[in-house]
């Protein structure tokens, strides 16, 4: 197969306004932060974002006005606080939100991955979440009769994103990728999506991938672009690569409490740098990043 290597700018340019993008991040872990910053710099608009657990990348995109709708299972910045931009957008009516449980978002990806028209789920019955979904997303839920028992079941519509964007630890030029540690719903996201952009911390040869085929979580034939970009999840963490940068997440949580703070953050860390490499210099360069390198035993 031919090489699918691309720059971050090229990969982001392939995403049209209004597309549905599935993000691989989880709170402050393996978030698509460099990707989010480049989306903002390129002025993308009207995106739908789906994510099992809302994370820092989605929040930044909400704050910059890139997304019009979010499909997610709640979320936060972990111990650093709320998703200020997402929550403010929902409260002010500028962001349409379909909030599920994390499990039900994973089920919707699974249905898309399996190519089935709907998937039954028991866990939402009798919940406030279901009551809200009747108002925010009535087109995506229904009830059917079990043909075997006659019992009425809640069913969910599949998710079919236009593109999945997945942060990984290792990939080759063909897009075959390894994910270490928690994978959450990433494999289902990839199979449910029309195509995938892989952003990898480490680029290796296809021969290396073939030596351990059981580690491949994303097969290359599903991938349109491979972006080799070390520290691309900063300030969030990537297991076995680097830990989260607490100071910069804390700064983000503080600044995004107001719209003025969001704009100041964007001016400093997104518009104020020309690309990812300049961003890394802005946050302290190699001297600071080297202190985040993961312990080879603990993974963080």
Secondary structure as UniProt FT lines:
FT   HELIX           8..13
FT   TURN            17..18
FT   STRAND          20..23
FT   TURN            27..28
FT   HELIX           33..41
FT   TURN            42..43
FT   STRAND          47..51
FT   STRAND          53..54
FT   HELIX           56..63
FT   TURN            64..65
FT   STRAND          67..72
FT   HELIX           78..80
FT   HELIX           84..92
FT   STRAND          96..99
FT   HELIX           102..114
FT   STRAND          119..121
FT   TURN            123..126
FT   HELIX           128..136
FT   HELIX           138..140
FT   STRAND          141..145
FT   TURN            147..149
FT   STRAND          152..156
FT   STRAND          163..171
FT   TURN            173..174
FT   STRAND          177..178
FT   TURN            184..185
FT   HELIX           186..192
FT   STRAND          196..203
FT   HELIX           206..211
FT   HELIX           213..215
FT   STRAND          216..218
FT   HELIX           220..222
FT   STRAND          223..228
FT   TURN            230..235
FT   STRAND          237..238
FT   TURN            239..241
FT   HELIX           246..255
FT   TURN            256..257
FT   HELIX           259..269
FT   TURN            270..272
FT   HELIX           276..282
FT   TURN            283..284
FT   HELIX           285..289
FT   HELIX           290..292
FT   TURN            296..298
//
